[in-house]
Amino acid sequence: MQTPITFYQDRLKEHKNQVDRFNRQLVWLSTLRVLLFLFVVFALYYNFSTWPVALGIGLVGGGLFLWLLSRYTDIKSKRELHKRLVAINENEIKIANGDFHHQPDGKAYMDSEHAFSLDVDMFGRGSFFQFINRTTIKEGERTLKDLLLSNTIDGIEQRQKAIKELSKYPEWLQHYAAVGKGIATEHAAKSIISWLKNYKPFLKPYHYWGSLGFICCSVIVFALAITETIPLNSVVYWLIVGLGLTGFHLKRINMLAQNTQKAKDTFRQYALLLEQIETKTFEADLLKSYQHNIAYNGLKASQIFKNFSKALDALDNRNNLISAVFGNGYLLWDIRQSYRIEQWIGTYAEKVEDWFDAVTFFDAFNTLGNFAFNHQDYTYPTIANDAVVLQCKDLGHPLLRKDKRVSSNVTIEKGQFFIVTGANMAGKSTFLRTVALHNIMANTGLPVCATKSHYAPIKLITSMRTTDSLTDDSSYFFSELKRLKFVVDTLMKSSNYFVILDEILKGTNSKDKAIGSRKFVEKLVAIKATGIIATHDLSLTQIESQLDPVKNYFFDAEIKNDELFFDYKLKKGVCKNMNASFLLNKMDII
């Protein structure tokens, strides 16, 4: 498979060339339209006295002008697609070089009540979500968020297969994203689905057939008026009758039009994305299941959506004053189009949610497939169900550049609890987040930053970043106690959680902290919890000699020639070198 950076550079060059080619074509088409217009005006003027010739010139010239205009619109649409593809590849190159802080950071998704979302740099500036997110619609972004936070250990291998397959189609992933970015929508799909499901129609079949009969009567009235069989002003009276019939339903038609106006762009966007899904052949069961869900009685969902969009556009013509007056006065236009829309809603309202779900699923998995393509040196965890929860070779943090990343070998069995000590800035917190991200990525189905990973699926729960709350009148210490209680209560319901703790009980004095931390670790070991705690309290490491499941590890620091050096390597044992006083002195604080 082509390396990501080479792929993006090649695609960038290709799409820029396409944009230039379409620009040249647009210039030629614009020039031809002007020349054609001038030629037709001149020819009409020259042949004005010979009306059959003038009429022919006008019809042929008008037809050619409309064809050139249609061609111009079509090429302009293609150019805009390639412009979006240029932007996508430029963005990928920037992110590959470490510049991703312009991406949406998902900060709104932080949740202090969640098992881990606040602790592991999942959201916010410089977060994992900001690094990987390539969704193009808001619902897709929320689906991606839900996948990362789901903490589910079911169906991992299915998701792995789907992501593996999508990672083989980088051009399709880009095209899907470029199509999705082509239409801006303001209204959430969820609200549109709710409206469709709860909609109560007000028009009956006799309204529709009656409108067709009214059109026939309009033709008759015009014919009789032209032949002077009836007075000419009868045409005006008939117009008033038509407007009166439409006006009887005007309030409900206006309400329908107001809601369809909100839905129109969303349906147009989803129709285009459904078409991308329908025309692609997939092998993974998960991808095929969503693709299967968008079929309906042998019809393509994209075509059904397009038909609905056309009906919405037709009703939208009521905003044109001439169409509103004469269309409703003689054709009962609003009644007929409203009936068509209501019939569509009655037929497909219950199926729309499945179609929307398919689009948001592929939008989210587009991100996951893109991540896998970008990290071809990562490995998919081998899923097992044995005593070893996690066994990784060269496990690293995915947000650290490869040239700066220091990897570790880690093996943790069920019921084991690691106590990790180390000097300040030696790498303890980074290690905790590395293990946590491995868990999240593995459960999501993503490849992980390691050369080998053996994984027995397990949920994640953490307590690493507790804050006080002025609004809840909670002190830091009380907030931390609530978090630790949340951890214990969760583990009491199910021990199949991987616990990660960072320097607990920071809100109390050293002696109290040492006693409390010790009792808390003993509690976790008693309920057979699996996990890691990082601490500066070396007295906590004494538990290893008393409880067999507890193992001590550390990150070291050395002072050489009055300089501090870290190797960021996980080692077995207890840290001997602390560096707080050295750093205070080095920075002239003490």
C-alpha positions in Angstrom: 0.0 0.0 0.0 1.2 3.5 -0.9 2.6 5.5 2.1 0.2 8.1 3.3 2.3 11.2 2.7 3.1 10.1 -0.8 -0.5 9.4 -1.5 -1.6 12.8 -0.2 1.1 14.6 -2.2 0.1 12.8 -5.4 -3.6 13.4 -4.9 -3.0 17.1 -4.1 -1.1 17.5 -7.4 -3.8 15.6 -9.3 -6.7 17.6 -7.9 -5.0 20.9 -8.4 -4.5 20.0 -12.0 -8.1 19.1 -12.3 -9.1 22.5 -10.8 -6.9 24.3 -13.3 -8.4 22.3 -16.2 -12.0 23.1 -15.1 -11.1 26.7 -14.7 -9.9 26.9 -18.3 -13.1 25.1 -19.5 -15.3 27.6 -17.5 -13.5 30.5 -19.1 -14.2 29.1 -22.6 -17.8 28.4 -21.8 -18.3 31.9 -20.5 -16.8 33.3 -23.6 -18.9 31.2 -25.9 -22.1 32.3 -24.0 -21.2 35.9 -24.6 -20.4 35.4 -28.2 -23.6 33.3 -28.7 -25.7 36.0 -27.1 -24.2 38.7 -29.3 -24.6 36.6 -32.4 -28.3 35.9 -31.6 -29.0 39.6 -30.9 -27.4 40.6 -34.2 -29.2 37.8 -36.2 -32.5 38.8 -34.7 -32.0 42.4 -35.5 -30.9 41.6 -39.1 -33.9 39.2 -39.7 -36.4 41.1 -37.6 -38.7 41.6 -40.6 -38.7 37.9 -41.5 -40.4 36.5 -38.4 -40.2 32.7 -39.2 -36.4 33.1 -39.5 -36.2 35.3 -36.4 -38.3 32.8 -34.5 -36.0 29.9 -35.5 -32.9 31.8 -34.6 -34.4 32.7 -31.3 -35.4 29.1 -30.5 -32.1 27.6 -31.6 -30.0 30.3 -30.0 -32.0 30.0 -26.7 -31.6 26.3 -26.7 -27.8 26.5 -27.3 -27.5 29.2 -24.6 -29.4 27.0 -22.0 -27.1 24.0 -23.0 -24.0 26.1 -22.4 -25.4 27.3 -19.1 -26.1 23.7 -18.0 -22.7 22.6 -19.1 -21.1 25.5 -17.2 -23.1 24.6 -14.0 -22.0 21.0 -14.3 -18.3 21.8 -14.7 -18.4 24.4 -11.9 -19.8 21.7 -9.6 -17.0 19.3 -10.6 -14.4 22.1 -10.0 -15.8 22.7 -6.5 -15.6 19.0 -5.7 -11.9 19.0 -6.7 -11.3 22.2 -4.7 -12.6 20.4 -1.6 -10.4 17.4 -2.4 -7.4 19.8 -2.6 -8.3 21.2 0.8 -8.6 17.6 2.2 -5.2 16.6 1.0 -3.6 19.8 2.2 -5.1 19.2 5.6 -3.8 15.7 5.8 -0.3 16.8 4.9 -0.5 19.5 7.7 -1.7 16.9 10.2 1.0 14.4 9.2 3.5 17.2 10.1 2.0 17.6 13.5 -0.2 20.6 12.8 -3.7 19.6 13.8 -4.8 22.2 16.4 -7.1 23.9 13.9 -9.3 20.8 13.8 -12.6 20.7 15.8 -11.6 19.7 19.3 -14.8 18.2 20.7 -14.4 20.1 23.9 -18.2 20.1 24.4 -18.1 16.3 24.7 -16.1 16.4 27.9 -18.1 14.7 30.7 -16.8 14.5 34.3 -19.4 11.8 35.0 -18.1 9.5 32.3 -15.8 6.6 33.1 -12.7 8.2 31.4 -13.6 11.1 29.0 -12.1 13.8 31.2 -8.8 12.1 32.0 -7.1 10.8 28.9 -6.9 13.8 26.6 -9.8 12.5 24.6 -11.3 15.9 23.9 -10.0 19.5 23.9 -7.0 21.1 22.4 -4.3 18.6 21.3 -6.7 15.7 22.0 -7.0 12.4 20.4 -10.4 13.4 19.0 -9.0 16.5 17.5 -6.2 14.5 15.9 -8.3 11.8 14.2 -11.7 13.5 13.5 -12.5 13.8 9.8 -16.3 13.7 10.0 -18.2 16.0 7.6 -21.7 16.1 9.3 -22.6 16.9 12.9 -24.4 13.6 13.4 -21.3 11.8 12.1 -19.2 13.7 14.7 -21.5 12.6 17.5 -21.4 9.0 16.3 -17.6 9.1 16.3 -17.8 10.5 19.9 -20.2 7.8 20.9 -17.9 5.1 19.4 -14.9 6.4 21.4 -16.8 6.7 24.6 -19.0 3.6 24.4 -16.6 1.5 26.5 -18.1 -1.5 24.8 -16.1 -4.7 24.5 -18.6 -6.5 22.1 -18.1 -6.7 18.4 -14.4 -5.5 18.4 -13.3 -7.9 15.6 -16.3 -6.9 13.4 -15.2 -3.2 13.8 -11.6 -4.2 13.1 -12.6 -5.8 9.8 -14.6 -2.8 8.8 -11.8 -0.4 9.6 -9.2 -2.6 7.8 -11.3 -2.7 4.7 -12.1 1.1 4.6 -8.4 1.8 5.1 -7.8 0.2 1.7 -10.0 2.7 0.0 -8.4 6.1 0.7 -9.7 7.7 -2.5 -13.2 6.6 -1.7 -12.9 7.9 1.8 -11.8 11.3 0.5 -14.5 11.4 -2.2 -17.1 10.6 0.5 -15.8 13.4 2.7 -15.6 15.9 -0.2 -19.2 15.1 -1.2 -20.3 15.6 2.4 -18.6 18.9 2.6 -20.4 20.2 -0.5 -23.7 21.1 1.2 -23.9 23.1 4.5 -26.8 22.1 6.7 -28.1 23.9 9.7 -30.7 21.6 11.1 -30.0 18.3 13.0 -31.1 15.1 11.4 -32.6 14.0 14.8 -35.1 16.9 14.8 -36.0 16.1 11.1 -36.6 12.4 11.9 -38.8 13.4 14.9 -40.9 15.7 12.7 -41.4 13.1 10.0 -42.4 10.4 12.5 -44.9 12.7 14.3 -46.3 14.4 11.2 -50.1 14.3 10.7 -51.3 14.8 7.1 -54.2 17.1 6.4 -54.7 16.4 2.7 -56.8 13.5 1.3 -56.7 11.7 -2.1 -59.7 13.7 -3.2 -57.7 16.9 -2.7 -55.1 15.7 -5.2 -57.6 14.4 -7.8 -59.7 17.5 -7.3 -56.6 19.6 -8.0 -56.1 17.8 -11.3 -59.8 18.3 -12.2 -59.3 22.0 -11.3 -56.4 22.2 -13.8 -58.7 20.8 -16.5 -61.3 23.4 -15.7 -58.7 26.1 -15.9 -57.8 25.0 -19.4 -61.5 25.0 -20.4 -62.0 28.5 -18.9 -59.0 29.9 -20.8 -60.2 28.2 -24.0 -63.8 29.6 -23.7 -62.4 33.1 -22.8 -60.1 33.1 -25.8 -63.0 32.1 -28.1 -65.1 34.7 -26.4 -67.7 32.1 -25.4 -67.5 33.5 -21.9 -66.4 37.0 -20.8 -62.6 37.6 -20.6 -62.9 38.7 -17.0 -64.0 35.1 -16.2 -60.3 34.2 -16.2 -59.8 36.6 -13.3 -62.8 35.3 -11.4 -61.5 31.7 -11.8 -58.1 32.9 -10.5 -59.8 34.2 -7.4 -61.6 30.8 -6.9 -58.3 29.0 -7.1 -56.6 31.3 -4.6 -59.6 30.9 -2.3 -59.3 27.1 -2.4 -55.6 27.3 -1.7 -56.1 29.9 1.0 -58.4 27.5 2.9 -55.4 25.2 3.6 -52.8 28.1 3.6 -52.0 27.9 7.4 -51.2 24.2 7.3 -49.3 24.5 3.9 -47.2 27.3 5.4 -46.4 25.1 8.4 -45.4 22.2 6.1 -43.3 24.5 4.0 -41.5 25.9 7.0 -40.5 22.4 8.1 -39.6 21.2 4.7 -37.4 24.3 4.2 -35.3 23.1 7.2 -35.1 19.6 5.9 -34.3 20.4 2.2 -30.5 20.8 2.4 -30.2 17.9 4.8 -32.0 15.5 2.4 -30.0 16.8 -0.5 -26.7 16.1 1.3 -27.8 12.7 2.6 -29.0 11.7 -0.9 -25.5 12.4 -2.3 -23.8 10.5 0.6 -26.2 7.5 0.3 -25.3 7.3 -3.4 -21.6 6.9 -2.4 -22.5 4.1 -0.1 -24.8 2.3 -2.6 -22.3 2.3 -5.4 -19.4 0.8 -3.4 -18.9 -2.9 -2.9 -17.9 -4.0 0.6 -16.7 -7.3 2.1 -16.8 -6.7 5.8 -20.1 -7.9 7.5 -20.6 -4.6 9.5 -20.3 -2.5 6.3 -22.6 -4.7 4.3 -25.2 -4.7 7.1 -25.5 -0.9 7.0 -25.4 -1.0 3.2 -28.2 -3.6 3.2 -30.3 -1.4 5.6 -30.6 1.4 3.0 -32.3 -0.8 0.4 -36.1 -0.5 0.2 -38.3 -2.7 -1.9 -35.6 -2.8 -4.7 -35.3 1.0 -4.8 -32.2 3.0 -4.0 -32.5 5.2 -1.0 -30.5 7.9 -2.7 -33.1 8.1 -5.5 -36.0 8.1 -3.0 -34.2 11.0 -1.2 -33.7 12.8 -4.5 -37.4 12.5 -5.4 -38.3 14.0 -2.0 -35.8 16.8 -2.6 -37.5 17.5 -6.0 -40.9 17.7 -4.3 -39.5 20.1 -1.7 -38.0 22.3 -4.4 -41.4 22.3 -6.2 -43.2 23.5 -3.1 -40.4 26.1 -2.6 -41.5 27.7 -5.8 -44.4 29.3 -3.8 -41.8 31.9 -2.7 -41.9 33.3 -6.2 -44.7 35.8 -6.3 -45.8 35.0 -9.9 -45.7 31.2 -9.2 -47.6 31.7 -5.9 -50.4 33.7 -7.5 -50.9 32.1 -10.9 -49.7 28.6 -10.0 -52.2 28.4 -7.1 -54.9 30.4 -8.9 -55.0 28.1 -11.9 -53.1 24.9 -10.9 -53.6 24.6 -7.1 -49.9 24.2 -7.1 -49.3 24.2 -3.3 -52.1 21.7 -2.7 -50.7 19.2 -5.2 -47.1 19.5 -4.0 -48.1 19.3 -0.4 -50.0 16.1 -1.1 -46.9 14.6 -2.8 -44.8 15.5 0.2 -47.3 14.0 2.6 -47.5 10.8 0.6 -43.7 10.5 0.7 -43.7 11.1 4.5 -46.5 8.5 4.9 -44.5 5.9 2.9 -40.9 6.4 4.1 -41.0 8.2 7.5 -40.3 5.1 9.5 -37.4 4.1 7.2 -35.7 7.5 7.1 -33.9 6.9 10.5 -32.2 3.8 9.1 -31.0 5.8 6.1 -29.7 8.6 8.3 -28.0 6.1 10.6 -26.2 4.5 7.7 -24.9 7.9 6.6 -23.7 8.9 10.1 -22.2 5.4 10.6 -20.1 5.7 7.4 -19.2 9.3 8.2 -17.8 8.2 11.6 -16.1 5.1 10.2 -14.6 7.2 7.4 -12.6 8.8 10.2 -11.5 5.4 11.6 -10.6 4.1 8.2 -8.6 7.2 7.5 -6.7 6.9 10.8 -5.8 3.3 10.0 -4.6 4.3 6.5 -2.5 7.1 8.1 -0.9 4.6 10.6 0.0 1.6 8.6 2.8 0.8 11.0 0.3 0.3 13.8 -1.1 -3.1 14.7 -4.5 -4.5 15.3 -4.7 -6.2 18.7 -5.2 -9.9 18.8 -8.4 -10.4 20.7 -8.3 -13.2 23.3 -10.0 -14.3 26.4 -7.4 -15.5 28.8 -5.5 -14.4 32.0 -3.4 -11.8 30.2 -5.4 -8.6 29.8 -2.7 -6.7 28.0 0.6 -7.7 26.5 2.2 -5.1 24.2 5.5 -4.8 22.6 6.7 -1.2 21.9 3.6 0.4 23.1 3.6 4.2 22.5 1.4 7.2 22.7 -0.2 7.9 19.3 -0.1 11.7 19.6 3.7 11.8 20.1 5.8 12.1 17.0 7.5 8.9 16.0 11.0 10.5 16.3 10.2 11.6 19.9 8.2 8.7 21.1 9.7 6.3 23.6 7.9 2.9 23.7 7.5 0.4 26.4 6.8 -3.3 26.7 3.9 -4.0 29.0 2.2 -7.2 30.3 -0.6 -7.1 32.8 -2.6 -10.1 33.9 -6.2 -10.1 35.2 -6.3 -9.1 38.9 -2.8 -7.5 38.8 -2.3 -4.0 40.0 0.8 -1.9 39.1 2.1 0.8 41.4 4.2 3.1 39.2 6.6 5.6 40.9 8.9 8.1 39.3 10.4 11.5 39.4 8.5 14.6 38.1 8.3 14.7 34.3 9.8 11.2 34.0 6.8 9.9 32.0 4.3 8.4 34.5 1.2 10.4 33.4 2.1 9.9 29.7 2.4 6.1 30.3 -1.0 6.0 32.0 -2.6 7.8 29.1 -0.8 5.6 26.6 -2.3 2.4 28.3 -5.7 4.1 28.5 -5.7 5.1 24.8 -4.6 1.5 23.9 -7.8 0.3 25.7 -10.0 2.8 24.0 -8.6 2.3 20.5 -8.6 -1.5 20.9 -12.3 -1.5 22.0 -13.2 0.9 19.1 -11.6 -1.5 16.6 -8.6 0.7 15.7 -5.0 -0.3 15.2 -2.9 0.6 18.2 0.5 2.3 18.5 2.5 -0.9 19.1 4.4 -3.5 17.1 2.4 -6.3 18.9 -0.7 -6.4 21.0 -2.4 -9.3 22.8 -5.6 -8.0 24.4 -8.4 -9.5 26.5 -11.2 -6.9 26.0 -11.9 -4.9 29.2 -13.7 -1.7 29.9 -11.8 1.4 31.2 -12.4 3.6 34.2 -10.1 6.3 35.5 -9.5 8.9 38.1 -6.7 11.3 37.0 -8.0 14.8 36.8 -10.3 15.8 39.6 -11.3 19.5 39.9 -13.2 21.4 42.6 -16.6 22.8 41.7 -17.7 26.2 43.0 -21.2 25.8 41.4 -21.7 22.5 43.3 -20.1 23.9 46.4 -17.6 21.0 46.3 -14.0 21.1 47.5 -11.3 19.5 45.5 -11.0 16.7 48.1 -14.7 16.0 48.2 -14.8 15.9 44.4 -12.0 13.4 44.4 -13.7 11.2 47.0 -16.9 11.2 44.9 -14.8 10.1 41.9 -13.1 7.3 43.8 -16.5 6.2 45.1 -17.7 6.2 41.5 -14.8 3.9 40.6 -15.4 1.5 43.5 -19.2 1.4 42.9 -18.6 0.6 39.2 -16.2 -2.2 40.1 -18.5 -3.7 42.6 -21.1 -4.2 39.8 -18.5 -5.7 37.4 -14.8 -6.4 37.9 -14.2 -6.4 34.2 -12.7 -2.9 34.2 -9.2 -1.6 33.8 -8.6 1.0 36.5 -6.1 3.9 36.0 -5.4 6.2 38.9 -3.0 9.1 39.0 -1.8 10.5 42.3 -5.0 10.0 44.3 -6.0 11.9 47.5 -4.0 14.9 46.6 -6.4 17.1 48.6 -5.2 15.9 52.0 -2.0 15.9 54.1 0.9 13.4 53.4 0.2 11.1 56.3 -3.5 10.9 55.6 -2.8 10.5 51.9 -0.4 7.6 52.5 -2.9 5.7 54.7 -5.8 6.4 52.5 -4.0 5.5 49.3 -2.9 2.2 50.8 -6.3 1.2 52.0 -7.8 2.2 48.6 -5.3 0.0 46.7 -6.0 -2.9 49.2 -9.7 -2.4 48.5 -9.2 -2.6 44.7 -7.0 -5.7 45.1 -9.6 -7.4 47.3 -12.3 -7.0 44.6 -9.9 -8.3 42.0 -9.5 -5.1 40.1 -6.9 -4.8 37.3 -5.1 -1.6 36.7 -2.4 0.9 37.4 -1.8 3.7 40.0 0.9 6.3 39.6 2.2 7.9 42.8 5.0 9.9 44.3 4.4 8.2 47.6 7.1 5.5 47.9 5.6 4.0 51.0 2.7 2.7 48.9 5.2 0.4 47.1 5.6 -1.6 50.3 2.2 -3.3 49.5 4.0 -5.5 46.9 5.6 -7.6 49.6 2.2 -8.2 51.3 -0.1 -8.6 48.3 0.9 -10.9 45.4 -1.2 -9.1 42.7 0.6 -5.8 43.3 3.7 -5.2 41.2 6.1 -2.2 41.4 7.3 -0.3 38.3 9.0 3.0 37.9 10.3 5.7 35.6 13.8 7.0 36.4 15.6 10.3 36.2 19.3 11.0 36.4 21.3 14.2 37.2 24.5 14.4 35.1 26.7 17.5 35.1 24.0 19.5 36.8 21.5 18.6 34.1 18.4 16.3 34.4 18.0 13.4 32.0 15.0 11.1 31.4 15.0 7.9 29.4 11.1 7.5 29.7 11.6 3.7 30.0 9.3 1.6 32.2 11.4 -0.5 34.6 10.6 -3.1 37.2 11.1 -1.9 40.8 10.8 1.4 42.8 12.1 4.8 41.9 15.1 6.0 43.9 15.7 9.4 42.4 13.2 12.2 43.0 13.8 15.7 41.5 11.5 18.3 43.0 14.1 20.1 45.0 16.6 19.9 42.1 14.1 21.6 39.7 13.1 24.2 42.3 16.8 25.1 42.7 17.5 24.9 38.9 14.7 27.5 38.2 15.9 29.8 41.0 12.7 29.2 43.0 14.5 28.2 46.1 
